[in-house]
Amino acid sequence: MTELLRRAIAQIEKLPDEQQDAIALKLLNELEDEQAWKTRFEATTDQQWDRLAATIRQEIANGETVPLDDIFPSTPITAH
């Protein structure tokens, strides 16, 4: 176990049981999700990646995408 994980667990142990369980559930769900993505990526063939890339290129060429800068502007938006 890493030192950082030991420190995190030490902090979690100080919390009430209900909060400990909530954090544990989040961690377990995250680990499960990561494993599912890993499995899917490993099972994806080169032909499937090529098809996906071709589809994305076509969507870009057709103007069916939105630039990331439009979604995540580089300058913060201030509330008025």
Secondary structure, DSSP 8 states (H G I E B T S, - for coil): --HHHHHHHHHHHTS-HHHHHHHHHHHHHHHHHHHHHHHHHHH--HHHHHHHHHHHHHHHHTT-S--HHHHS-SS-----
